[in-house]
């Protein structure tokens, strides 16, 4: 079942994976991703299984499945052919919600102190590949909390209330403390920046040359080459934005299209032409390379 499970509310706790499975929240008792390429992902478990995971509460950078040994070390590349990874791709392409379950084995401040907890619905905002901590190719999925999903509670360990202060050692602290927000955080994109690029190109797609005419005027989309937000952290500037039609925008965001340094367009490993340019529209080669590296396999 995609989406909410009837009778299960956000924050519901489970002592074990078996109980979570029996409740239908996350059916597999071992695998971290439930779903298939055909149906999309039903649910994921975030419980410390992959070193490259990041948990920021409302945003999760979730590492895909595959390539590990029994000790949790990455020993080979991951692939999108893996059924769990393919399921998350389908969820991204079709905009399907995914149930998120956090487990106590995760080192995240949002992890429950014991067992597992259902933390609501998230959407797969984007995905891409990179070299992981262990030096192998991994696929990561940026998951953002749905609008009605509350921020998960912070489960910091509490000191005993009767512990004498003199008996406590000073904590090491952090040179670079993290940030925690109780509100859903959204990246603020500049409409003015995108609209400038679209005006320069008169709404003509820089890849295929299409201009979409509607009763209200021409339509195009401003597409970031290097994606905004973690883990990509691209800039919101005109040199990181292309004017694209919706079809080519999807191709860019899913890696079907990459761009060479000489602005040759490569679609599914085949050169298909050259990116349309404008004298006032300079492009950032670092952003182009970052996008290309993200989709290397």
N, C-alpha and C positions, 0 to 999 in steps of 0.2 A: 504494500500500500504506500503510495506517494502522499506525503503531507502528514497531517495530524492523525494520531490514533484515537478513536473515540474513547472517552473516559480517562485519557492520560493527559495530565496537565504539566506545564513547564515547571521544573523543579522536582518532579517525581524521582525518588531515590530507589535504587535497587542494590541489594547486598551482593549480587553476583551477576555475571554475564548470563547465566542460566535463567535467572528471574527476568532479566531484561529481554531475553529471547522469548520466554513464555508469554510476556506481555505484548510481544509483537513490535516493541520499540526498535530493537535491533536483532533481527532473527539469527544471524550467524553467531556461533558460540566462540569462534576463534578469529575469523576474518574481520578486518577493520572496516571494510566497505561492503555494504549490502546492495546489490543491484546488478543489472546487466546493461550492455550497450543498447539493447532494444527498448528497455523500459526506463532507463535512467537509474540514478542512485536513490535508494530509499533512505539510507541512514549511514552515518560513519561513527566510529568510536575514536575519541582522542584520549589516549592513555599512555603516552610515553613510548610508543612503539618505534618512532623514527626520530633520529637526532635533529633533523632539519625542520621539524614542526615548529611553528610559532603560534602562540595563543595570546591574542590581545583583547580577549573578551568579545567585543562586537565584530572583530575581524580575526579570522583564523587562516594561517598559511599552512595548508594541510598537505603533507607529503604522500604521494601515491603509493601503490602497493608493488611489491616485488623486489628481487635482487638482494635479499638479506639472508644471512646465515642464522643458526639457532641462537646466537648470542646478540643478535640485533645489530650486527655490523653489515654495512652495504658491501657486497662482494661482486656485484655485476650491475649493469645498466638496467634501469626500468624501461618499460615499454607501454605505449598507449594501447597495445593489443591486449594487455591484461584486462580481464573482464571488469574488475573494480574501477580501474582508471578510465576505461572506455565508458563505464556507467556515469562517472562524474563529468566527462566530456558531454555526453548526451544531456545531462541535467543543465549544463551551461548553455548549450545550443538551444534547448527548448524552454529555458527559464523555469525549470522545475525546482521546487523546494526540497531540501534535504534535512532530515532529522539529525541533530547533533547530540551525541552522548559523551560526556566527559567521565574519565575514570580516575581513580585516586593515584594510579601509578605515574600520571603525568606530573612534571615539575611545575606546571603552571599555577599561578596564584588563584586561578579560577577553578582548579580541580577540587572535587569533593575530598573530604578527609578520609573517607572510606567508601568502598564500593563504587557504584556508578550513579550518574544523575542525568536525566533527560533535560537538555537546555534549550529546546525549541527548534524552530526552523531557520535555516540559513540558505542563501543562494550562492551558486558558484559564479562569482563575478568575472573571473578570468583564470587562465591557466597557462603554464609554460614550463620549459625545461631549464635545468642548470646543473653544474657540477656540485654535488653535495659535499658534506664535510669529509666523507670517506673517499672522495675523488672519483665517484661514478656518477653517471647521468641519472638524475631523478626528475620526476614530474611533480610540480606543485600546483595546488589549486587554492586560489584566494576565495575564501568564503565569507560572506557578509551577512550579518543578522537581518532577517526579514523585519519589516517595519513594526510588527506587533510583538516581536521577540524581545523580552526584557534583557538588560545586561545581567550576565551571571554574577552571583555573589562572589566576593573575595574570601577565600577560606584560609587566611593566615593562621599559623599556629599561635595559640594564646598561651601566655605564661601563667603558671598557677597563681591564683589570687593571693595565696598566703605565702608566696616565696619571698623571703627577706631580700631587700634590694642589695645588701652587702654581699649576698651569696651569688649574685649574678655577674658574669663576666661581660665586659663591654662588647657589643656586637661589632663585627668588622665593618658593616655598612656597605655602601656602594659608591664607587668613584663616579659612575654615570647612572644615577637612579632612573628607573623606568617611570612611565606615566600611566595613570589609571584614570579613566573617565567613567562617570555613571550614566552618561548620555550616549546615544548612538552617534558615532562620528561619521560624517560624510565628507568626501573630498570636494572642495569648492572649486569648480571649474569656471574659467572666465569665458562668458558668452562673447564678449567683445573680441577676444583673441581668436576664437573659432570663426566668428562672423567675418573678421578681417580676411582670413585665408579664403573663405568661401567667396567673398566679394572679388578678391584678386583673380580667382579662377572663374568667376561668373557662374558658379554652381556646376561647372563641368568637372566630371570625375577625372582625377589625374592618372588613373590607371586605364580605364576603358573608354574615356571620352564622352560618356553618356551625360546628357542633361535631362533631368526629370521635370516635366512641365505639369503643374497642377492648376486647378482653377484659381488658387491663391498666389500663384507665381512659381518660380523654379525652386526645386528642392535638392539639397545635398546635405552631407554630414561631415562635420569636422572630426577626423580620426587621429588620435594620438599614436605616434609611431612607437615610442617607448612608453609603455603603460604607466599611468599614474598610480601612486600608492605602493605599499609593500607587496612583493619584494622588489619591484622594478624601479619605483621612485623616479619616474620620468618628469621632466619639467612641463609646465603648462605655458608654453611659448609657441609663437608661430613657426619656429624652426623645428618643432616636434609635432606638427600637425599637418595632415594632408586633407585635401578636399576630395571626398569620395562619394560614390553612390552607395546605397545600403548594401548591395551585393558585395562590392569590393571592400567595404568596411568590415563585413563579416569575415571575408577571406583574409584580410590583414590581421584581425584579432585572433583568428584560429590558426595562423601560420600557413595557410594555403598560399599566401603571397608573402614573399620576402623581397627585399630590395638590395641590390649590390651597390658597392661604393660608387660605381659609375652611373647609378640610377637605372640600371637594367632591372626590369621586373621579372622575377622568377616565380612561376605558378606551378606548384606541385612538381618541383625539380626541373621544370622546362622554361627557358627564357621565352618571354612572350612579347617583348617590346621594351620601350623606355618610358620612364615616368615623365608625364607632362610637367613642365616647369613654368615659372613666371619670373620676370626680372626682379621683382621686389620680394620674392619668396625664397629666401635662402633656407637650406635644410641642414640640420645638424648631423654630421656623419657618425658621431658617437651614438646618437639615438638610433640611427639606422642600423649600426652594428649591434647595439644592444638587443634590438628586436630580432635581428638575424640570429644572434647567438642563442637567444631564448628558445628558438625553434630548431636548433641543430640536433641531429639524432645520430 
